[in-house]
Amino acid sequence: MHDIRAIRENPERFDALLARRGLSGLSSEILAIDEARRAKILAAETAQAAQNAASKEVGATKAKGDETEFERLRALVAEKKAEVARLNEEAAAEDVRLRDMLMGIPNLPHDDVPTGADENDNVEIRRWGTPRTFDFKPVEHFEIAGVKPGMDFETAAKLSGARFVLLRGGVARIHRALAQFMLDLHTTEHGLTETMTPVLVKDEAMYGTNQLPKFAEDSYQTTNGWWLIPTSEVTLTNTVAGDIVDETALPIRMTSHTQCFRSEAGSAGKDTSGMLRQHQFEKVEMVSITTPETSLAEHERMTKCAEAVLERLGLPYRTVVLCTGDMGFGARKTHDIEVWLPGQDKYREISSVSVCGDFQARRMNARYRPAGGKPDFVHTLNGSGLAVGRCLIAVLENGQQADGSIVMPEALVPWLGGKTRLTKEGALV
């Protein structure tokens, strides 16, 4: 959420930054609501003061026996009391209007984020690895002979409908091994604390990480009001909601492997084949809580943590900075990491790492206390480290052989019990 004081102090900058995200002229509407709210509060305070003054005079007037003045003052007290209640109610309504409007406005981009309309305007900043040259035409993951026995879309559709998958045998074990590999790398080498979180959360948690109110249709809600998390960014980030953390405890770096749930609203017709875009999937998430001064450096660090997973697995990738038109609602700056998928002959997103500044912290009222200073809002960051299903796809497609078998990345072998290959029949050996 945005700082109303910053908008008051520099509405021109606020509008200029939002214009880069395709929005214009919002400061005038925001400040009009803010002015109306403040005017109601001032009027209520003035009426309260008049009520208090009249109340003090009522007793003295009664003692003097001046019934006419006594009745006038008593009527004035009642009138001002009703006026105060009305004005406070109107101020509260303006406050809700202001909060709702601020909640629906995306974060302001960092100055170095490229301006653009969509993914075509993203800027590549580096590449790693060379895509493998095949002596046969590589196919997509679900077409590989060795994968077919272990990746069952028909049974999943019978159970749950479209955009679900049932994994069996060797493919299921590779999927599990990838998640364990990522967690172990992040916890033993990258300094992240493994955290097991719920996957059901209250409204407040979804508001805190800006899934609500704007993106309710993108998530699933149970009949008793809980939300299924779209990613453990929601749970990990909200661990500091309402807290004042001592500066010495920062940065807080966490990682979690969870099931994730997304309705994929608006994605009809996109990636309908295979398991690239599912309603239920698994991710190893990374979240950092930092001071304002260190958040940009932490963003670079988290990006390197995600890239390290792909490098260990020998999977070629490229890293891009998202332009203003492609950036997520809560982000100030985002790096997308795209892994090479030979079956599609293109790079596809496998991780987004974003720095959100104090945007989420204001929604959560998450603060830290500097040494000798007043509490200030923390900065929050989140990123995939990585999406497990998409990493499985990359491992399968990049390791495929002409006979339909798949060679496993060397780094993953210890998590597979020493097995190095998925045979064309779907067995790990």
C-alpha positions in Angstrom: 0.0 0.0 0.0 1.1 3.5 -0.7 2.2 6.2 1.9 -0.4 8.9 1.8 2.1 11.4 3.2 4.5 10.8 0.4 1.6 11.4 -2.1 0.7 14.7 -0.4 4.3 15.8 -0.4 5.1 15.0 -4.0 2.0 14.1 -6.1 3.9 14.9 -9.3 6.4 12.1 -8.7 3.7 9.7 -7.7 1.8 10.3 -10.9 5.0 10.2 -13.0 6.0 6.8 -11.7 2.5 5.4 -12.1 2.4 6.7 -15.6 5.2 4.3 -16.4 2.8 1.5 -15.4 0.1 2.9 -17.7 -1.9 4.8 -15.0 -2.4 8.5 -14.9 -3.8 11.3 -12.8 -4.6 9.3 -9.7 -3.0 11.7 -7.2 -5.8 14.3 -7.6 -8.5 11.7 -6.8 -6.5 10.3 -3.9 -5.8 13.7 -2.4 -9.5 14.8 -2.9 -10.6 11.8 -0.8 -7.8 12.5 1.7 -8.8 16.2 2.0 -12.5 15.2 2.6 -11.5 12.7 5.3 -9.2 15.2 7.0 -11.9 17.9 6.8 -14.4 15.6 8.5 -11.9 14.7 11.2 -11.2 18.4 11.9 -14.9 19.2 11.9 -15.5 16.3 14.4 -12.8 17.6 16.6 -14.2 21.1 16.5 -17.7 19.8 17.4 -16.2 17.7 20.2 -14.5 20.7 21.6 -17.8 22.7 21.5 -19.6 19.7 23.2 -17.0 19.6 25.9 -17.2 23.3 26.6 -21.0 23.3 26.8 -20.9 20.3 29.0 -18.7 22.1 31.5 -21.2 25.0 31.6 -24.3 22.9 32.1 -23.7 22.2 35.8 -22.8 25.8 36.6 -25.9 27.1 34.9 -28.1 24.6 36.7 -26.6 25.8 40.0 -27.4 29.4 39.2 -31.0 28.5 38.6 -31.0 29.7 35.0 -33.3 27.2 33.5 -33.5 28.8 30.1 -29.7 28.8 29.7 -29.5 25.3 31.2 -32.0 23.9 28.6 -30.2 25.7 25.8 -26.8 24.3 26.8 -28.2 20.8 27.3 -29.8 20.9 23.8 -26.4 22.1 22.5 -24.6 19.3 24.1 -27.0 16.8 22.5 -26.7 18.5 19.2 -22.9 18.5 19.2 -22.8 14.8 20.4 -25.0 13.8 17.4 -22.8 16.0 15.1 -19.6 14.4 16.4 -21.0 10.9 15.8 -22.2 11.8 12.3 -18.8 13.4 11.4 -16.8 10.5 12.8 -19.0 8.1 10.7 -18.4 10.2 7.6 -14.7 10.4 8.3 -14.5 6.6 8.7 -16.3 6.1 5.4 -13.8 8.4 3.7 -11.0 6.5 5.4 -12.4 3.2 3.9 -12.7 4.9 0.5 -9.0 6.0 0.7 -7.8 2.7 1.9 -9.6 0.8 -0.8 -8.3 3.1 -3.5 -4.7 2.8 -2.2 -5.1 -1.0 -1.9 -6.0 -1.2 -5.6 -3.0 0.8 -7.0 0.1 -1.1 -8.0 3.6 -0.5 -6.5 5.8 2.3 -7.9 8.6 1.0 -10.1 12.3 1.6 -9.3 13.9 4.3 -11.4 16.1 1.7 -13.2 13.2 -0.5 -14.3 12.8 -0.3 -18.1 9.6 1.3 -19.3 7.5 -0.9 -21.6 4.2 -2.4 -22.5 4.6 -6.1 -22.2 7.1 -9.0 -22.1 8.6 -7.9 -25.5 10.0 -4.9 -23.7 11.8 -6.9 -21.0 15.6 -6.5 -20.9 18.0 -9.4 -20.8 20.9 -8.9 -18.4 22.7 -12.3 -18.7 22.7 -15.8 -20.0 24.3 -18.9 -18.6 25.0 -22.2 -20.3 24.7 -23.2 -23.9 21.6 -25.1 -25.1 22.5 -28.6 -26.1 22.7 -29.6 -29.7 20.6 -32.7 -30.4 21.2 -35.2 -33.2 17.4 -35.8 -33.2 14.4 -33.6 -32.9 13.8 -33.0 -29.2 10.2 -33.3 -28.0 8.2 -31.7 -25.1 8.3 -33.4 -21.8 4.9 -35.2 -22.0 5.9 -36.7 -25.4 9.1 -38.4 -24.2 8.7 -42.2 -24.1 10.3 -42.6 -20.6 8.0 -39.9 -19.1 4.7 -41.2 -20.4 4.3 -44.0 -17.9 4.9 -41.6 -15.0 2.9 -38.5 -16.1 -0.8 -39.3 -16.1 -3.1 -36.5 -17.2 -6.1 -38.7 -18.0 -6.5 -40.1 -14.5 -5.9 -36.6 -13.0 -8.7 -35.2 -15.2 -11.0 -38.0 -14.0 -10.2 -37.0 -10.4 -10.0 -33.2 -10.7 -10.6 -31.9 -14.2 -8.2 -30.1 -16.5 -4.8 -28.6 -15.5 -4.0 -31.4 -13.0 -1.4 -34.2 -13.3 -0.8 -37.5 -11.5 2.9 -38.4 -11.2 4.0 -42.0 -10.7 7.2 -44.0 -10.2 10.4 -42.6 -11.4 9.0 -39.3 -12.6 7.4 -38.7 -9.1 10.7 -39.5 -7.5 12.6 -37.0 -9.7 10.0 -34.4 -8.8 10.5 -35.1 -5.1 14.3 -35.2 -5.4 14.3 -31.8 -7.1 12.4 -30.2 -4.2 14.8 -31.7 -1.6 17.8 -30.7 -3.7 16.6 -27.1 -3.8 15.8 -27.0 0.0 19.2 -28.5 0.9 21.1 -26.0 -1.4 19.2 -23.0 0.0 19.6 -24.0 3.7 23.1 -25.3 3.7 24.8 -22.9 1.2 22.5 -19.9 0.9 21.7 -19.2 4.5 17.9 -19.6 4.3 15.9 -21.0 7.1 13.6 -23.9 6.1 10.1 -23.2 7.2 7.0 -25.4 6.9 3.9 -23.3 6.6 0.1 -23.8 6.4 -1.4 -23.7 2.9 -4.7 -22.3 4.3 -4.7 -18.6 5.3 -7.1 -15.9 6.5 -8.1 -12.8 4.5 -5.6 -10.7 6.3 -2.7 -12.7 5.0 -3.8 -12.4 1.4 -4.3 -8.7 1.9 -0.9 -8.4 3.3 0.9 -9.7 0.2 -1.5 -8.0 -2.2 -3.5 -11.0 -3.5 -6.6 -9.3 -2.1 -8.7 -7.4 -3.0 -7.6 -7.0 -6.6 -6.8 -10.7 -7.5 -9.4 -12.7 -5.6 -10.4 -14.5 -8.8 -6.9 -15.8 -9.2 -7.1 -17.9 -6.0 -9.3 -20.5 -4.4 -11.4 -19.8 -1.2 -12.9 -22.5 1.0 -16.5 -22.4 2.1 -15.5 -21.4 5.6 -13.4 -18.4 4.4 -9.9 -19.7 4.3 -7.8 -19.1 1.1 -5.5 -21.7 -0.5 -2.2 -20.0 -0.9 -1.0 -19.3 -4.5 2.6 -19.5 -3.2 4.2 -19.6 0.3 5.2 -15.9 -0.3 1.9 -15.3 1.5 2.7 -17.3 4.6 6.4 -16.6 4.8 6.0 -12.8 4.4 3.2 -12.6 6.8 5.2 -14.1 9.6 6.3 -10.6 10.5 2.8 -9.0 10.1 2.0 -6.6 13.0 5.5 -7.0 14.4 8.3 -4.6 15.3 11.5 -6.5 14.6 14.8 -5.4 16.1 17.2 -4.3 13.3 19.8 -6.8 14.6 17.5 -9.6 13.6 17.5 -8.5 9.9 17.8 -9.8 7.3 15.3 -12.7 7.9 15.8 -15.2 5.1 13.3 -18.1 4.7 12.5 -20.9 2.3 9.6 -23.2 2.1 8.4 -26.1 0.0 4.6 -26.1 -0.3 1.7 -27.0 -2.5 0.4 -24.0 -4.3 -3.0 -23.3 -5.8 -4.0 -20.9 -8.6 -7.2 -20.7 -10.6 -5.3 -19.5 -13.7 -8.0 -17.0 -14.3 -7.6 -15.4 -17.7 -5.2 -18.1 -19.0 -7.7 -20.0 -21.1 -5.9 -21.6 -24.0 -2.4 -21.0 -22.7 -0.1 -24.0 -22.1 -2.9 -26.5 -22.1 -0.6 -29.4 -23.0 1.7 -30.9 -20.4 2.2 -29.7 -16.8 3.6 -26.2 -17.5 0.5 -24.4 -16.2 -1.4 -26.2 -13.4 -4.1 -25.4 -10.8 -2.1 -27.3 -8.2 1.7 -27.3 -8.2 4.8 -27.2 -5.9 7.3 -24.5 -5.4 10.3 -23.9 -3.2 9.8 -20.2 -2.3 12.4 -17.7 -0.9 11.4 -14.7 1.2 13.6 -12.1 2.7 12.7 -9.3 5.2 15.3 -6.5 5.2 16.0 -2.9 6.0 15.3 -0.3 3.3 19.0 0.3 2.7 19.8 -3.4 2.0 16.8 -4.5 -0.1 18.3 -3.9 -3.6 21.4 -5.8 -2.7 19.3 -8.6 -1.3 17.4 -8.7 -4.5 20.6 -9.4 -6.4 21.5 -12.0 -3.8 18.2 -13.8 -4.1 18.4 -13.9 -7.9 21.8 -15.5 -7.6 20.3 -18.1 -5.2 17.7 -19.1 -7.8 20.2 -19.1 -10.6 22.5 -21.4 -8.6 19.9 -24.1 -8.7 19.8 -24.2 -12.5 23.6 -23.9 -12.7 24.1 -27.0 -10.4 21.6 -28.9 -12.6 23.4 -27.8 -15.8 20.2 -26.2 -17.2 20.8 -23.2 -19.5 18.9 -20.0 -18.6 18.7 -16.3 -19.2 17.8 -13.6 -16.7 15.7 -10.6 -17.6 14.6 -7.4 -15.9 10.8 -7.0 -16.3 9.6 -3.8 -17.8 6.9 -1.7 -16.1 4.1 -3.3 -18.2 5.0 -6.9 -17.4 5.9 -6.4 -13.7 3.6 -7.8 -10.9 1.3 -5.7 -8.9 3.3 -5.6 -5.7 6.8 -5.4 -7.2 9.1 -2.4 -7.5 11.6 -4.4 -9.6 11.6 -8.0 -10.8 14.1 -10.4 -12.3 12.6 -13.3 -14.3 14.8 -16.3 -14.8 13.9 -18.3 -17.9 15.1 -21.9 -18.4 15.8 -23.4 -21.8 13.2 -25.9 -22.9 14.4 -27.7 -26.1 11.0 -29.3 -26.7 9.5 -25.8 -27.1 12.8 -24.4 -28.6 12.5 -21.4 -26.2 13.2 -20.0 -22.8 10.3 -20.2 -20.3 10.0 -18.6 -16.9 11.0 -20.7 -14.0 11.5 -18.0 -11.3 10.4 -14.4 -10.6 12.4 -12.6 -7.9 10.9 -9.3 -6.8 11.7 -6.5 -4.4 8.6 -4.9 -3.0 10.0 -2.1 -0.9 7.6 -1.2 1.9 4.5 -1.8 -0.2 3.6 -5.1 1.5 5.0 -4.0 4.9 2.5 -1.1 5.1 -0.4 -3.5 4.3 0.8 -5.8 7.1 2.1 -3.1 9.5 5.4 -4.9 9.6 8.2 -2.7 11.0 11.7 -2.8 12.5 13.4 -0.7 15.1 16.7 0.8 14.2 19.2 1.2 17.0 18.3 4.4 18.8 15.6 5.2 16.3 11.8 5.1 15.7 10.2 2.1 14.1 10.1 2.1 10.3 8.6 -0.3 7.7 10.7 -3.2 6.6 11.2 -4.1 3.0 10.0 -7.5 1.7 11.3 -9.6 -1.2 10.1 -12.9 -2.6 11.2 -15.3 -5.4 10.9 -18.8 -6.6 13.8 -21.0 -5.8 12.4 -22.8 -7.9 9.0 -23.9 -9.3 9.5 -27.6 -8.9 7.2 -28.8 -11.7 8.8 -26.5 -14.2 12.2 -27.6 -13.1 11.1 -31.2 -13.6 10.1 -30.3 -17.2 13.5 -28.7 -17.8 15.4 -31.7 -16.5 13.3 -34.1 -18.6 13.5 -32.1 -21.8 17.2 -31.2 -21.6 18.2 -34.8 -20.6 16.2 -36.6 -23.2 17.9 -39.2 -25.4 17.0 -40.4 -28.9 15.7 -43.8 -27.5 13.3 -42.0 -25.2 15.4 -42.4 -22.0 16.6 -39.5 -19.9 20.0 -38.8 -18.4 19.7 -37.2 -14.9 21.9 -34.1 -14.0 24.9 -35.3 -12.0 24.1 -32.9 -9.2 20.7 -34.6 -8.6 22.0 -38.1 -8.5 22.6 -38.2 -4.7 19.0 -37.2 -4.1 17.9 -40.1 -6.4 19.7 -42.8 -4.4 22.6 -43.0 -7.0 20.3 -43.6 -9.9 21.4 -41.7 -13.1 18.9 -42.4 -15.8 15.2 -42.8 -16.5 14.7 -45.6 -18.9 12.4 -45.4 -22.0 10.1 -47.7 -20.0 9.9 -45.1 -17.1 12.1 -46.8 -14.6 14.9 -45.1 -12.6 18.2 -47.0 -12.9 
